[in-house]
Amino acid sequence: MKKGRFILVWLVLMVAQIILCNFFGLSRYVLISVLPVMILMLPLRMGSIVAMLIAFSCGLTVDFFSTGMLGITPLALVPVALSRKALINIVFGEDQISHDELSFALFGAPKMIMAILLSCALFFLIYIWVDSAGTVGFWPAAGRFLLSVVVSTPVCAFAAKLLRPE
């Protein structure tokens, strides 16, 4: 039942991300994405290759059904999947070895928020760097990065609680 619930919430969050991209653009300086936390919350037994394939297909699906350029989201999401295990080892240390999943109940809010913040930062760093493609100055891009991370981190924390409520 837990696996089925996780997959259902995953699909609902993906549809919510598509709707968010299409209809709720706050400004050109604020991007909101729950995709980094969706990749972070995948079961730990899942290897990096499988996580990268899931990240690529999820990002490509979101790009296809939203107004973004096709390929920019997978380009930013695949490195999040690649660095997922290293990020989990850095933030959670040896605590995560005995568990197969991440949750606020198991690891506490500070560690979970730090992991979510780092995955969002990596995603938006690559996304904004590729999206601006040298046409935007450093300070506007840095402002866009900072605002996007600050706004998306609480949204991603809420999504993480939805994915793993226990």
C-alpha positions in Angstrom: 0.0 0.0 0.0 2.9 2.4 0.8 4.4 1.8 -2.6 1.1 2.5 -4.4 0.5 5.6 -2.4 4.0 6.9 -3.2 3.5 6.4 -6.9 0.1 8.0 -6.9 1.4 11.1 -5.0 4.4 11.2 -7.3 2.1 11.4 -10.4 -0.1 14.0 -8.7 2.9 16.1 -7.9 4.1 15.8 -11.5 0.7 17.0 -12.8 0.8 19.8 -10.2 4.3 20.8 -11.5 3.0 21.0 -15.0 0.0 23.1 -13.9 2.4 25.3 -11.9 4.6 25.8 -14.9 1.7 26.6 -17.2 -0.6 28.8 -15.1 1.1 30.0 -12.0 4.3 31.9 -13.0 4.9 34.4 -10.2 7.5 36.4 -12.1 10.4 35.9 -14.4 12.7 35.9 -11.4 10.9 33.2 -9.4 10.7 29.6 -10.5 8.9 27.0 -8.4 9.7 23.4 -8.8 9.0 20.3 -6.7 11.0 18.0 -9.1 14.2 18.0 -7.0 12.5 16.7 -4.0 10.6 14.1 -6.0 14.0 12.7 -7.1 15.5 13.1 -3.6 12.6 11.1 -2.1 13.0 8.0 -4.3 13.8 4.8 -2.4 17.4 4.6 -1.4 17.8 1.1 -2.8 17.2 2.6 -6.3 20.5 3.0 -8.1 21.8 6.2 -9.6 21.3 5.0 -13.2 17.6 4.2 -12.5 17.2 7.5 -10.7 18.7 9.4 -13.6 16.4 7.7 -16.1 13.4 8.6 -13.9 14.7 12.2 -13.6 15.2 12.5 -17.4 11.7 11.1 -18.2 10.0 13.1 -15.5 11.8 16.3 -16.6 11.1 15.7 -20.3 7.4 15.1 -19.5 7.1 18.3 -17.6 8.9 20.2 -20.4 6.7 18.6 -23.0 3.4 19.6 -21.3 4.5 23.0 -20.0 5.7 26.1 -21.7 9.4 25.5 -21.1 12.1 24.7 -23.7 12.2 21.0 -24.3 15.2 19.5 -22.5 16.1 22.2 -20.1 14.4 20.6 -17.1 16.0 17.1 -17.6 19.3 18.8 -18.1 19.1 20.3 -14.6 17.3 17.3 -13.0 19.6 14.5 -14.0 22.6 15.9 -12.0 20.3 16.0 -9.0 19.6 12.3 -9.4 23.3 11.6 -10.0 24.4 13.4 -6.8 21.4 12.1 -4.7 23.3 9.4 -2.9 26.3 11.6 -2.2 24.0 14.3 -0.9 22.2 11.9 1.4 25.5 10.6 2.7 26.7 14.1 3.4 23.5 15.3 5.1 22.4 12.2 6.9 25.7 10.4 7.4 25.5 6.8 8.6 21.9 7.2 9.9 20.4 6.5 6.5 22.0 3.1 6.1 19.4 1.2 8.1 16.4 2.9 6.3 15.3 2.6 2.7 13.5 5.9 2.5 13.8 9.5 3.7 11.1 11.2 5.9 10.7 14.0 8.4 9.7 11.4 11.0 12.9 9.4 10.7 15.5 12.2 10.3 13.9 15.3 11.7 13.2 18.6 10.0 16.6 20.3 10.1 18.3 17.4 8.2 15.5 17.0 5.7 15.3 20.8 5.0 19.1 20.9 4.5 18.9 18.0 2.0 15.9 19.6 0.2 17.7 23.0 0.1 20.9 21.5 -1.4 18.9 19.5 -4.0 16.9 22.7 -5.0 20.1 24.7 -5.1 21.8 22.3 -7.5 18.7 22.1 -9.7 18.2 25.9 -9.9 21.9 26.5 -10.3 22.0 24.4 -13.5 18.6 25.4 -14.7 19.2 29.2 -14.4 22.7 28.9 -15.8 21.4 27.0 -18.9 18.3 29.1 -19.2 20.1 32.4 -19.2 22.8 31.0 -21.7 25.1 34.0 -21.2 22.4 36.5 -22.1 21.7 37.6 -18.5 24.2 39.4 -16.2 25.5 37.8 -13.0 23.4 39.7 -10.5 20.0 39.2 -12.2 20.8 35.5 -12.5 22.0 35.3 -8.9 18.8 37.1 -7.8 16.7 34.6 -9.8 18.6 31.7 -8.2 18.3 33.0 -4.7 14.6 33.8 -5.0 13.8 30.5 -6.7 15.6 28.5 -4.0 14.0 30.5 -1.1 10.5 30.0 -2.6 10.8 26.4 -3.7 12.4 25.0 -0.6 9.2 25.3 1.6 7.1 24.0 -1.3 9.4 21.1 -1.7 9.3 20.4 2.1 5.5 20.2 1.8 5.8 17.9 -1.1 8.2 15.7 0.8 5.7 15.4 3.6 3.1 14.4 1.1 5.3 11.8 -0.4 6.4 10.2 2.9 3.9 11.3 5.6 5.0 8.6 8.2 
